[in-house]
């Protein structure tokens, strides 16, 4: 019988163990708790939820709802246990954290071909391995991963800028250009006049931030490259204008003059469906980011597919290291799953565990892994983490901007998202039917 070692009993690791075991593959599941805890974990059970008890929206025409529907079609253990331990949360799927962890633990321990080993892994086992150790991977294992992947491909802190959907940008207020017209006009430019800039500055310096954990504060205090845009702004009214908002080398076609300040948006993916706000790593609360960054010319009605974040987060440069089935290109016996791959969020982590496990099972059982279609959210996440066109890779959660545009335009955001969700469900159903044949 084939055997796979799964390292980490978080959501991704549990989904991987569940999927493999139900495919008839023996699993050794390693979990360092209760002998050792990460700085954020407290409970001894598997799949501990630490930041929130919400698994986000349930409606199908949302990215989170669509992803959960696709996961359910794969017989997701997380979705099973979440539905059994759900608490009232309006249109979201929220759970009793303790009951959820207990349910996940019972289901995994009840599998006859899963052996649980409670110890910290510092060196990788022989044979097929899935590393699903999450955003707070222990230092010893991080060192091993660094040696395996190369230190420059391993990050320990996520300091990233917001990303907006390209079709929500007001193109009448922005223009494509590069500084001094050098190279292709790849950047979208959002130019401020003096009054607009000063209003934006005042809103930014007075906005509320997220409180960092103690183990994160020292790092961000000393690492200048991770400075939040709001901290930079508090150094003086003109500091941003000599930094990420410098207007030099640009001419606003609306006025014919150099702008007072300028923000550039850079394409986030090859399709151009998402754009990154350059230099805007931030620690502001999400509602504050929406309020303040919507003051940027052209982003008045922007849809933020990902808000900026700054937190402790071990992740690898997946587009350089992994294929679309989460397998390490240079050593295919090793796969990764969960937030360490750059998928962000509870359900996204769980979904990656499903994908990594089924791909590993396919290989062990003599089948070539075939990832789901690009029109599905699970397929889109597989492609995002392996998209070599993404040069400055940052973690990403599920969002409709990851999906390819509809062949025919649909008016209205909710109507458009419903059409994309219907297309995704049909594509996943067809894909799973073909798999079974």
LUMVOLO-708723 format. One record per residue: x, y, z of N, C-alpha, C in turn; residue in one letter. Coordinates in steps of 0.1 Angstrom, whole numbers, padded with zeros to 4 digits, always signed. Last residue first. Layout:
N
XYZXYZXYZA;...
This chain:
437
-0146+0086-0146-0148+0077-0158-0135+0069-0160X;-0141+0105-0128-0146+0092-0123-0147+0082-0134X;-0133+0127-0142-0123+0120-0133-0128+0106-0129X;-0157+0135-0154-0146+0129-0163-0136+0122-0154X;-0169+0145-0131-0175+0134-0138-0165+0127-0147X;-0153+0167-0125-0154+0155-0116-0160+0143-0122X;-0158+0183-0147-0144+0179-0144-0145+0166-0135X;-0185+0189-0145-0180+0181-0157-0166+0175-0154X;-0185+0203-0121-0193+0191-0122-0188+0182-0134X;-0169+0225-0128-0164+0215-0118-0172+0202-0119X;-0185+0237-0147-0172+0233-0151-0166+0222-0141X;-0207+0244-0131-0209+0235-0142-0196+0229-0147X;-0195+0262-0113-0201+0250-0108-0203+0239-0119X;-0187+0282-0131-0177+0275-0123-0183+0261-0118X;-0211+0292-0141-0201+0287-0150-0191+0278-0142X;-0221+0302-0117-0228+0292-0124-0219+0284-0134X;-0202+0322-0112-0203+0311-0102-0211+0299-0109X;-0206+0340-0133-0193+0333-0131-0194+0321-0122X;-0232+0347-0127-0229+0340-0140-0216+0333-0139X;-0228+0360-0103-0237+0348-0104-0234+0340-0116X;-0212+0381-0111-0206+0371-0102-0215+0358-0102X;-0231+0396-0126-0219+0391-0133-0213+0379-0124X;-0250+0402-0107-0254+0394-0118-0242+0388-0125X;-0234+0418-0090-0239+0406-0085-0244+0396-0096X;-0227+0439-0109-0217+0431-0102-0223+0418-0098X;-0241+0447-0140-0243+0445-0126-0234+0435-0120X;-0241+0429-0172-0242+0442-0164-0246+0439-0149X;-0217+0410-0187-0230+0409-0179-0230+0422-0171X;-0202+0403-0218-0203+0411-0207-0217+0409-0200X;-0192+0369-0227-0201+0381-0230-0203+0389-0218X;-0174+0353-0214-0173+0355-0229-0181+0367-0234X;-0161+0366-0183-0171+0359-0191-0170+0362-0206X;-0126+0363-0174-0138+0371-0177-0148+0362-0185X;-0113+0339-0151-0113+0345-0164-0126+0353-0167X;-0108+0347-0116-0115+0339-0126-0114+0346-0140X;-0097+0364-0098-0089+0353-0102-0095+0345-0114X;-0118+0381-0091-0108+0386-0100-0098+0375-0105X;-0131+0369-0071-0137+0367-0084-0127+0373-0095X;-0110+0352-0048-0117+0364-0052-0121+0362-0067X;-0093+0337-0021-0102+0335-0032-0109+0349-0035X;-0061+0354-0013-0073+0346-0010-0082+0345-0023X;-0026+0353-0016-0039+0357-0022-0050+0348-0017X;+0007+0364-0009-0004+0355-0007-0017+0361-0012X;+0028+0375-0037+0022+0377-0024+0010+0368-0022X;+0055+0379-0058+0044+0370-0054+0041+0373-0039X;+0063+0396-0082+0064+0399-0068+0053+0392-0061X;+0056+0383-0106+0070+0385-0102+0072+0388-0088X;+0038+0362-0123+0037+0370-0111+0051+0371-0105X;+0043+0344-0143+0043+0358-0147+0041+0367-0135X;+0040+0319-0133+0054+0324-0133+0054+0339-0138X;+0017+0306-0113+0018+0316-0124+0031+0323-0124X;+0011+0290-0092+0021+0285-0101+0023+0294-0113X;-0009+0302-0077+0003+0298-0070+0014+0293-0079X;-0029+0304-0098-0023+0316-0092-0009+0313-0085X;-0037+0278-0103-0030+0286-0113-0023+0298-0107X;-0050+0271-0080-0039+0263-0084-0030+0271-0094X;-0070+0291-0081-0060+0291-0070-0048+0283-0074X;-0085+0282-0103-0079+0295-0103-0068+0296-0093X;-0095+0257-0093-0085+0257-0105-0078+0271-0106X;-0112+0267-0074-0101+0258-0070-0090+0258-0081X;-0130+0281-0090-0121+0289-0080-0110+0280-0075X;-0130+0275-0125-0134+0272-0111-0125+0279-0102X;-0119+0281-0149-0132+0288-0146-0136+0285-0132X;-0098+0264-0153-0095+0278-0148-0108+0286-0144X;-0106+0231-0141-0106+0242-0151-0103+0256-0145X;-0083+0213-0118-0096+0217-0123-0095+0229-0133X;-0054+0194-0130-0061+0204-0121-0074+0208-0127X;-0045+0162-0131-0051+0172-0140-0059+0181-0131X;-0018+0139-0127-0027+0149-0121-0032+0159-0132X;-0018+0108-0142-0013+0121-0143-0022+0131-0137X;-0018+0078-0123-0025+0088-0131-0018+0101-0131X;-0007+0060-0105-0004+0058-0119-0012+0067-0128X;-0010+0064-0078-0019+0054-0084-0018+0053-0099X;+0006+0085-0073+0009+0072-0067+0001+0060-0073X;-0007+0105-0087+0007+0101-0091+0010+0087-0085X;-0031+0107-0073-0031+0104-0087-0017+0098-0091X;-0022+0115-0048-0028+0102-0049-0028+0097-0064X;-0013+0140-0054-0003+0131-0049-0009+0116-0051X;-0037+0152-0061-0026+0151-0071-0016+0141-0067X;-0051+0150-0037-0056+0142-0048-0045+0141-0059X;-0034+0167-0021-0036+0153-0018-0041+0145-0030X;-0036+0192-0033-0023+0186-0032-0025+0171-0029X;-0064+0197-0031-0058+0196-0044-0044+0189-0043X;-0068+0197-0003-0076+0188-0011-0068+0186-0025X;-0052+0218+0004-0049+0205+0009-0056+0194+0001X;-0065+0239-0008-0052+0235-0013-0048+0222-0008X;-0088+0240+0008-0089+0237-0006-0076+0232-0012X;-0076+0250+0032-0082+0236+0031-0083+0232+0017X;-0068+0275+0024-0058+0266+0028-0064+0251+0027X;-0093+0286+0018-0083+0285+0007-0073+0275+0011X;-0105+0287+0043-0110+0277+0033-0101+0276+0021X;-0087+0305+0056-0090+0292+0061-0095+0282+0050X;-0062+0324+0038-0075+0322+0044-0078+0307+0047X;-0044+0323+0008-0046+0330+0021-0060+0328+0026X;-0017+0306-0007-0031+0308-0006-0034+0314+0008X;+0010+0303-0002+0006+0316-0007-0009+0317-0010X;+0019+0280+0009+0020+0280-0006+0016+0294-0011X;+0013+0282+0036+0027+0283+0032+0029+0283+0017X;-0014+0277+0038-0009+0291+0036+0006+0292+0033X;-0017+0246+0020-0020+0256+0030-0014+0269+0027X;+0011+0225+0009-0004+0228+0010-0006+0238+0021X;+0035+0209-0012+0031+0219-0002+0016+0221-0002X;+0053+0179-0018+0043+0189-0022+0041+0198-0010X;+0079+0158-0031+0075+0168-0020+0064+0177-0026X;+0086+0144-0052+0080+0136-0041+0075+0145-0030X;+0099+0162-0070+0084+0160-0071+0078+0151-0060X;+0119+0185-0068+0119+0173-0061+0104+0169-0060X;+0116+0207-0084+0129+0201-0084+0130+0188-0076X;+0089+0214-0080+0094+0211-0093+0107+0203-0093X;+0067+0203-0057+0079+0209-0058+0086+0205-0071X;+0032+0206-0063+0043+0197-0062+0056+0205-0065X;+0007+0217-0068+0014+0220-0055+0026+0211-0053X;-0001+0216-0094-0006+0205-0085+0001+0206-0071X;+0013+0234-0108-0001+0238-0104-0008+0227-0096X;+0045+0234-0092+0037+0233-0103+0022+0235-0099X;+0067+0257-0073+0057+0247-0074+0050+0246-0088X;+0087+0278-0075+0090+0265-0069+0080+0254-0072X;+0078+0302-0085+0092+0298-0089+0094+0283-0085X;+0053+0304-0074+0054+0304-0088+0068+0300-0093X;+0059+0304-0045+0054+0292-0052+0055+0293-0067X;+0079+0312-0024+0077+0318-0037+0072+0308-0046X;+0063+0304+0008+0073+0302-0003+0070+0310-0015X;+0058+0318+0040+0053+0313+0027+0065+0312+0017X;+0049+0326+0072+0058+0319+0065+0052+0314+0052X;+0040+0355+0086+0035+0345+0077+0046+0339+0069X;+0030+0381+0106+0039+0369+0106+0033+0359+0097X;+0017+0408+0087+0017+0399+0098+0028+0388+0096X;-0001+0430+0070+0012+0429+0076+0012+0420+0088X;-0020+0437+0041-0018+0430+0053-0003+0431+0057X;-0045+0452+0020-0031+0451+0025-0030+0444+0038X;-0071+0432+0006-0067+0443+0014-0052+0441+0017X;-0082+0421-0025-0074+0418-0014-0070+0431-0007X;-0100+0433-0041-0101+0418-0041-0092+0413-0030X;-0119+0460-0038-0107+0455-0033-0108+0440-0032X;-0132+0479-0063-0135+0467-0056-0121+0461-0051X;-0136+0514-0064-0128+0502-0066-0133+0491-0057X;-0147+0539-0068-0157+0528-0066-0149+0514-0068X;-0125+0555-0068-0136+0559-0060-0146+0548-0058X;-0101+0554-0080-0105+0542-0072-0117+0545-0064X;-0096+0577-0093-0098+0565-0101-0102+0553-0094X;-0076+0590-0068-0083+0593-0080-0084+0581-0089X;-0083+0578-0036-0073+0578-0046-0080+0581-0060X;-0102+0572-0018-0100+0586-0021-0089+0588-0032X;-0101+0546-0012-0111+0550-0022-0111+0565-0026X;-0084+0545+0008-0078+0543-0005-0089+0545-0016X;-0101+0551+0030-0091+0560+0027-0086+0558+0012X;-0121+0530+0030-0125+0544+0031-0114+0553+0026X;-0106+0506+0029-0117+0509+0019-0120+0524+0019X;-0090+0509+0051-0084+0508+0038-0094+0512+0027X;-0110+0508+0071-0102+0520+0069-0095+0520+0055X;-0118+0481+0069-0128+0492+0066-0121+0506+0064X;-0093+0469+0077-0098+0467+0063-0109+0478+0060X;-0068+0489+0094-0080+0480+0094-0087+0480+0080X;-0035+0491+0081-0048+0497+0085-0059+0486+0085X;-0010+0485+0074-0015+0477+0086-0028+0484+0090X;+0004+0480+0041-0003+0488+0051-0008+0479+0062X;+0021+0488+0011+0019+0479+0022+0013+0486+0034X;+0022+0503-0013+0012+0506-0003+0010+0495+0007X;+0037+0501-0036+0043+0507-0024+0034+0510-0013X;+0010+0501-0059+0025+0500-0057+0029+0508-0044X;-0016+0482-0058-0013+0496-0055+0002+0496-0050X;-0022+0459-0084-0016+0461-0071-0013+0476-0070X;-0050+0446-0102-0039+0456-0101-0035+0458-0087X;-0065+0421-0123-0062+0427-0109-0050+0436-0110X;-0066+0412-0148-0079+0414-0141-0077+0420-0128X;-0045+0406-0165-0048+0420-0162-0061+0422-0156X;-0035+0381-0170-0048+0385-0176-0051+0400-0174X;-0013+0379-0153-0011+0380-0168-0023+0385-0175X;-0017+0401-0124-0017+0387-0131-0016+0390-0146X;-0013+0427-0116-0010+0416-0107-0010+0402-0113X;+0001+0457-0128-0007+0445-0131-0003+0433-0122X;+0001+0484-0106+0009+0475-0114+0000+0462-0116X;-0004+0518-0102-0010+0505-0101-0003+0496-0111X;+0009+0546-0086+0009+0537-0097+0003+0524-0093X;+0001+0579-0077+0002+0565-0073+0001+0557-0085X;+0015+0611-0072+0010+0601-0082+0012+0587-0076X;+0012+0647-0069+0016+0634-0064+0010+0623-0072X;+0008+0667-0087+0014+0671-0074+0019+0658-0067X;+0019+0659-0121+0009+0659-0110+0016+0663-0097X;+0030+0681-0147+0034+0670-0137+0024+0671-0126X;+0004+0688-0172+0015+0692-0162+0018+0680-0154X;-0018+0683-0186-0006+0686-0194+0006+0689-0185X;-0042+0676-0175-0037+0689-0172-0026+0693-0181X;-0046+0650-0184-0058+0659-0182-0054+0673-0180X;-0022+0637-0185-0028+0642-0198-0040+0651-0196X;+0004+0644-0164-0011+0641-0164-0017+0646-0177X;+0035+0630-0168+0027+0642-0171+0012+0637-0172X;+0065+0620-0150+0051+0618-0155+0044+0631-0159X;+0088+0624-0138+0089+0617-0150+0075+0614-0156X;+0077+0625-0104+0087+0628-0114+0086+0619-0126X;+0060+0621-0082+0054+0624-0095+0064+0626-0106X;+0060+0597-0056+0068+0607-0064+0062+0609-0078X;+0049+0580-0039+0039+0588-0046+0047+0599-0054X;+0069+0566-0026+0061+0558-0035+0051+0567-0043X;+0087+0595-0021+0088+0581-0020+0078+0574-0030X;+0081+0621-0020+0095+0618-0023+0097+0603-0023X;+0055+0620-0012+0057+0626-0025+0072+0624-0029X;+0057+0611+0014+0052+0601+0004+0055+0607-0010X;+0066+0635+0027+0074+0623+0027+0070+0613+0016X;+0051+0658+0031+0057+0655+0017+0065+0642+0016X;+0043+0657+0057+0033+0659+0047+0039+0655+0033X;+0059+0632+0077+0058+0645+0072+0049+0646+0060X;+0057+0607+0089+0070+0614+0090+0069+0628+0084X;+0033+0596+0083+0033+0604+0095+0047+0610+0098X;+0038+0581+0060+0031+0594+0059+0032+0603+0071X;+0049+0558+0071+0057+0567+0063+0051+0581+0062X;+0026+0548+0083+0037+0552+0091+0047+0561+0084X;+0011+0543+0060+0006+0552+0070+0017+0557+0080X;+0025+0523+0048+0024+0536+0041+0019+0546+0051X;+0047+0504+0069+0034+0507+0064+0033+0521+0058X;+0078+0490+0061+0071+0501+0067+0058+0504+0061X;+0095+0470+0053+0082+0467+0056+0073+0478+0062X;+0120+0481+0051+0114+0477+0039+0099+0473+0041X;+0129+0485+0077+0124+0496+0070+0117+0493+0058X;+0125+0468+0105+0127+0465+0091+0121+0476+0082X;+0120+0474+0131+0133+0476+0126+0135+0474+0111X;+0093+0469+0136+0099+0481+0141+0112+0484+0135X;+0087+0444+0126+0083+0456+0118+0089+0469+0123X;+0099+0429+0147+0104+0428+0133+0100+0441+0125X;+0086+0436+0170+0100+0439+0169+0105+0439+0155X;+0059+0427+0165+0062+0441+0166+0077+0444+0164X;+0054+0400+0165+0055+0407+0152+0061+0421+0153X;+0049+0391+0191+0061+0385+0183+0063+0391+0170X;+0027+0406+0198+0039+0410+0204+0051+0404+0196X;+0006+0415+0169+0010+0406+0180+0024+0410+0185X;-0006+0448+0161+0002+0436+0159+0004+0428+0171X;-0037+0461+0155-0027+0459+0166-0019+0446+0163X;-0044+0480+0126-0045+0467+0133-0034+0466+0144X;-0053+0515+0128-0045+0504+0124-0048+0491+0132X;-0072+0542+0115-0069+0532+0126-0062+0520+0120X;-0061+0574+0102-0068+0561+0101-0064+0552+0111X;-0047+0597+0100-0056+0596+0111-0064+0583+0112X;-0032+0596+0077-0025+0597+0090-0034+0595+0102X;-0053+0595+0057-0044+0584+0059-0037+0584+0073X;-0065+0620+0058-0073+0608+0061-0064+0596+0064X;-0044+0636+0051-0050+0638+0064-0058+0625+0068X;-0039+0627+0025-0029+0626+0035-0035+0627+0049X;-0062+0634+0011-0058+0620+0012-0048+0618+0024X;-0060+0662+0013-0072+0655+0019-0069+0640+0021X;-0036+0665-0002-0037+0669+0012-0049+0663+0020X;-0044+0656-0027-0034+0650-0020-0034+0653-0005X;-0064+0674-0035-0067+0660-0034-0057+0653-0025X;-0048+0698-0036-0059+0697-0027-0063+0682-0024X;-0029+0692-0057-0025+0695-0043-0036+0693-0033X;-0040+0663-0075-0037+0677-0075-0034+0680-0060X;-0028+0630-0083-0035+0639-0073-0031+0654-0077X;-0033+0603-0105-0026+0615-0102-0035+0624-0093X;-0026+0571-0111-0036+0579-0104-0030+0592-0098X;-0017+0551-0138-0014+0562-0129-0026+0569-0124X;-0008+0518-0145-0020+0527-0144-0016+0538-0134X;+0020+0508-0164+0014+0512-0151+0001+0520-0153X;+0030+0503-0189+0024+0491-0182+0017+0496-0169X;+0040+0512-0216+0032+0520-0206+0024+0510-0198X;+0073+0500-0221+0059+0499-0223+0051+0507-0212X;+0101+0523-0218+0095+0510-0219+0080+0511-0222X;+0097+0555-0204+0106+0544-0206+0099+0531-0207X;+0085+0579-0200+0081+0571-0211+0091+0560-0214X;+0091+0589-0175+0099+0594-0186+0096+0586-0199X;+0074+0562-0161+0081+0574-0158+0091+0577-0170X;+0046+0551-0181+0058+0548-0172+0066+0561-0171X;+0010+0549-0182+0023+0556-0185+0034+0550-0177X;-0025+0553-0186-0013+0544-0186-0001+0552-0190X;-0046+0570-0162-0039+0569-0175-0028+0559-0175X;-0078+0580-0148-0064+0575-0147-0058+0574-0161X;-0104+0587-0150-0096+0595-0140-0081+0590-0140X;-0116+0569-0166-0117+0583-0170-0108+0592-0161X;-0115+0545-0154-0105+0547-0164-0106+0562-0169X;-0119+0535-0123-0125+0546-0132-0115+0550-0142X;-0119+0500-0118-0111+0513-0118-0118+0523-0128X;-0131+0476-0120-0137+0486-0111-0130+0499-0110X;-0117+0460-0135-0129+0465-0141-0136+0474-0132X;-0095+0452-0119-0093+0462-0129-0106+0468-0135X;-0098+0451-0084-0102+0445-0097-0101+0456-0108X;-0068+0457-0064-0081+0460-0069-0085+0453-0082X;-0050+0451-0035-0052+0447-0049-0066+0450-0053X;-0027+0466-0011-0040+0462-0016-0040+0459-0031X;+0005+0451-0003-0004+0462-0007-0017+0457-0011X;+0021+0433+0024+0017+0435+0010+0006+0446+0009X;+0040+0415+0040+0038+0429+0041+0034+0433+0027X;+0045+0388+0058+0036+0392+0047+0034+0407+0048X;+0075+0371+0066+0065+0382+0069+0058+0386+0057X;+0091+0352+0056+0086+0350+0070+0076+0361+0074X;+0098+0334+0026+0094+0346+0033+0089+0343+0047X;+0120+0320+0004+0112+0317+0016+0110+0331+0023X;+0138+0322-0016+0124+0319-0020+0115+0316-0008X;+0162+0326-0006+0156+0338-0012+0142+0335-0017X;+0170+0300+0003+0165+0311+0013+0158+0322+0006X;+0158+0271-0011+0166+0283-0013+0161+0294-0005X;+0145+0248-0007+0139+0257-0017+0149+0268-0021X;+0160+0235+0013+0154+0227+0002+0151+0237-0010X;+0167+0255+0031+0178+0247+0025+0172+0240+0012X;+0141+0262+0039+0150+0272+0033+0161+0265+0025X;+0132+0239+0051+0126+0243+0039+0134+0253+0031X;+0149+0239+0074+0150+0228+0064+0144+0232+0051X;+0140+0263+0086+0154+0262+0081+0156+0251+0071X;+0114+0255+0092+0117+0266+0082+0131+0266+0077X;+0119+0237+0111+0114+0232+0099+0116+0243+0088X;+0129+0255+0131+0137+0243+0127+0133+0238+0113X;+0108+0273+0135+0120+0277+0130+0129+0266+0124X;+0075+0262+0124+0086+0263+0134+0099+0267+0127X;+0051+0283+0107+0060+0271+0107+0072+0273+0116X;+0029+0299+0105+0038+0300+0117+0046+0287+0118X;+0012+0293+0084+0019+0306+0084+0029+0308+0095X;+0016+0256+0077+0009+0269+0080+0018+0281+0080X;+0024+0231+0070+0027+0236+0084+0022+0250+0087X;+0024+0210+0052+0012+0218+0054+0013+0224+0068X;+0039+0191+0029+0042+0200+0039+0030+0210+0041X;+0038+0158+0021+0030+0170+0019+0033+0179+0031X;+0058+0133+0005+0056+0142+0017+0047+0154+0012X;+0069+0101-0002+0060+0112-0006+0057+0120+0006X;+0102+0094+0011+0090+0091+0004+0082+0103+0001X;+0114+0104+0044+0116+0098+0031+0103+0096+0024X;+0107+0135+0061+0107+0121+0060+0110+0116+0046X;+0127+0164+0067+0117+0158+0060+0118+0142+0059X;+0134+0175+0101+0139+0171+0088+0128+0163+0081X;+0116+0182+0121+0127+0192+0117+0134+0188+0104X;+0085+0181+0135+0093+0176+0124+0104+0186+0121X;+0075+0174+0167+0079+0184+0158+0088+0178+0147X;+0048+0151+0173+0062+0156+0175+0065+0166+0164X;+0026+0128+0173+0027+0141+0179+0042+0144+0182X;+0013+0112+0146+0025+0112+0154+0027+0126+0160X;-0013+0091+0136-0009+0104+0141+0003+0103+0149X;-0021+0073+0108-0013+0072+0120-0009+0086+0124X;-0047+0061+0090-0040+0073+0094-0034+0071+0107X;-0064+0040+0083-0051+0041+0077-0044+0054+0079X;-0088+0044+0097-0080+0033+0101-0066+0034+0094X;-0099+0074+0112-0095+0068+0099-0085+0056+0102X;-0102+0087+0136-0111+0075+0133-0107+0068+0120X;-0087+0110+0135-0082+0099+0143-0090+0086+0141X;-0104+0125+0118-0091+0121+0113-0086+0109+0121X;-0127+0129+0134-0128+0123+0121-0115+0117+0116X;-0116+0141+0157-0123+0128+0158-0123+0121+0145X;-0107+0166+0146-0098+0156+0153-0104+0142+0153X;-0131+0178+0138-0120+0175+0128-0110+0164+0134X;-0144+0180+0162-0150+0172+0152-0139+0168+0142X;-0126+0198+0176-0129+0184+0181-0134+0175+0171X;-0129+0221+0160-0116+0214+0161-0118+0199+0166X;-0156+0226+0164-0151+0223+0151-0138+0216+0152X;-0157+0231+0192-0165+0220+0186-0160+0216+0172X;-0141+0254+0192-0137+0242+0200-0144+0230+0194X;-0155+0272+0176-0141+0269+0173-0137+0255+0180X;-0185+0270+0160-0179+0270+0174-0165+0264+0173X;-0184+0289+0129-0184+0277+0137-0181+0280+0152X;-0201+0304+0101-0192+0305+0113-0194+0293+0121X;-0207+0314+0071-0206+0301+0077-0196+0303+0089X;-0229+0342+0067-0216+0336+0067-0217+0322+0073X;-0253+0356+0068-0250+0350+0056-0236+0343+0055X;-0256+0351+0103-0262+0357+0091-0259+0350+0078X;-0247+0332+0120-0238+0343+0116-0243+0350+0104X;-0249+0307+0144-0257+0317+0137-0247+0329+0133X;-0226+0280+0139-0233+0290+0148-0239+0300+0139X;-0218+0246+0131-0221+0260+0127-0228+0268+0138X;-0210+0220+0131-0207+0228+0143-0210+0243+0141X;-0217+0209+0107-0221+0202+0119-0219+0211+0132X;-0203+0225+0089-0218+0225+0089-0224+0219+0101X;-0177+0219+0095-0182+0232+0097-0197+0233+0098X;-0175+0192+0087-0174+0195+0102-0179+0209+0105X;-0178+0195+0059-0186+0186+0067-0187+0190+0082X;-0157+0213+0053-0171+0217+0051-0181+0208+0059X;-0135+0197+0060-0137+0210+0066-0152+0214+0065X;-0137+0176+0042-0139+0173+0057-0142+0186+0064X;-0152+0176+0011-0143+0183+0020-0147+0179+0034X;-0161+0164-0014-0163+0157-0001-0153+0163+0010X;-0160+0179-0036-0149+0170-0034-0150+0163-0021X;-0182+0195-0032-0183+0185-0043-0171+0175-0043X;-0172+0212-0013-0182+0202-0009-0183+0191-0020X;-0156+0228-0029-0150+0219-0019-0159+0208-0015X;-0175+0243-0043-0166+0234-0050-0159+0224-0040X;-0187+0257-0021-0195+0248-0029-0186+0238-0037X;-0165+0272-0013-0170+0262-0004-0179+0252-0012X;-0161+0289-0035-0151+0279-0032-0156+0268-0022X;-0186+0303-0035-0183+0294-0046-0172+0284-0042X;-0182+0317-0011-0193+0308-0012-0191+0298-0023X;-0160+0333-0017-0159+0323-0006-0170+0313-0007X;-0170+0348-0038-0158+0340-0040-0157+0329-0030X;-0205+0347-0043-0193+0353-0037-0182+0343-0039X;-0228+0334-0052-0222+0345-0061-0211+0353-0053X;-0236+0317-0032-0228+0312-0043-0221+0322-0051X;-0232+0326+0002-0239+0328-0010-0230+0324-0022X;-0216+0324+0025-0222+0312+0020-0228+0313+0006X;-0186+0341+0035-0199+0340+0030-0203+0327+0025X;-0164+0327+0062-0169+0337+0052-0182+0333+0046X;-0159+0312+0083-0154+0307+0071-0160+0315+0059X;-0151+0325+0115-0159+0326+0103-0151+0320+0091X;-0137+0328+0137-0144+0316+0136-0153+0316+0124X;-0102+0339+0135-0117+0342+0134-0124+0328+0134X;-0077+0331+0142-0079+0346+0139-0094+0349+0139X;-0076+0304+0147-0070+0313+0157-0074+0328+0154X;-0088+0271+0148-0090+0284+0141-0085+0295+0151X;-0071+0241+0144-0075+0251+0153-0076+0265+0146X;-0068+0214+0134-0076+0224+0127-0080+0236+0136X;-0068+0194+0164-0065+0197+0150-0073+0208+0145X;-0063+0205+0199-0070+0198+0188-0064+0202+0174X;-0052+0221+0218-0044+0209+0214-0050+0202+0202X;-0049+0256+0215-0057+0244+0217-0050+0232+0211X;-0032+0277+0208-0035+0275+0222-0042+0261+0225X;-0011+0296+0186-0020+0285+0189-0021+0282+0204X;+0007+0316+0181-0007+0320+0180-0016+0308+0184X;+0033+0306+0183+0029+0318+0191+0014+0321+0191X;+0028+0270+0183+0033+0282+0177+0028+0294+0186X;+0038+0245+0208+0028+0254+0201+0035+0265+0194X;+0046+0212+0215+0051+0225+0211+0040+0233+0204X;+0031+0190+0223+0044+0192+0228+0050+0205+0226X;+0006+0185+0212+0007+0195+0223+0021+0197+0229X;+0018+0199+0182+0011+0200+0194+0007+0187+0200X;+0030+0189+0158+0039+0192+0169+0031+0195+0182X;+0020+0162+0139+0015+0174+0145+0023+0177+0157X;+0019+0142+0110+0027+0147+0120+0021+0160+0125X;+0005+0113+0098+0002+0127+0100+0010+0132+0112X;+0008+0091+0074+0014+0094+0087+0013+0109+0089X;-0015+0071+0056-0010+0085+0060-0003+0085+0073X;-0022+0050+0029-0018+0052+0043-0012+0065+0045X;-0049+0053+0006-0035+0055+0008-0032+0057+0023X;-0075+0053-0002-0069+0040+0001-0054+0041+0003X;-0088+0076-0004-0083+0071-0017-0075+0058-0015X;-0091+0083+0022-0103+0078+0015-0100+0074+0001X;-0065+0092+0027-0070+0080+0034-0082+0074+0026X;-0064+0116+0011-0055+0104+0009-0061+0091+0014X;-0084+0132+0024-0085+0128+0010-0077+0116+0006X;-0074+0133+0050-0087+0128+0048-0088+0123+0033X;-0049+0146+0047-0050+0133+0053-0063+0126+0050X;-0058+0170+0035-0049+0162+0028-0050+0147+0033X;-0073+0181+0056-0080+0178+0043-0071+0168+0035X;-0053+0184+0075-0064+0175+0078-0071+0171+0065X;-0036+0203+0063-0031+0189+0066-0042+0179+0068X;-0054+0225+0061-0048+0219+0049-0043+0205+0052X;-0059+0230+0089-0070+0227+0079-0065+0220+0067X;-0033+0212+0106-0042+0223+0104-0052+0220+0094X;-0013+0194+0112-0027+0190+0112-0036+0202+0114X;+0018+0186+0096+0009+0197+0100-0006+0192+0100X;+0027+0167+0070+0033+0175+0081+0024+0186+0085X;+0022+0135+0059+0016+0149+0059+0021+0156+0072X;+0035+0110+0040+0037+0117+0052+0031+0131+0051X;+0019+0083+0025+0023+0097+0024+0025+0102+0038X;+0021+0051+0008+0021+0059+0020+0026+0073+0018X;+0005+0023-0008+0012+0035-0008+0011+0043+0005X;+0008-0012+0000+0000+0000+0000+0009+0012+0000X;
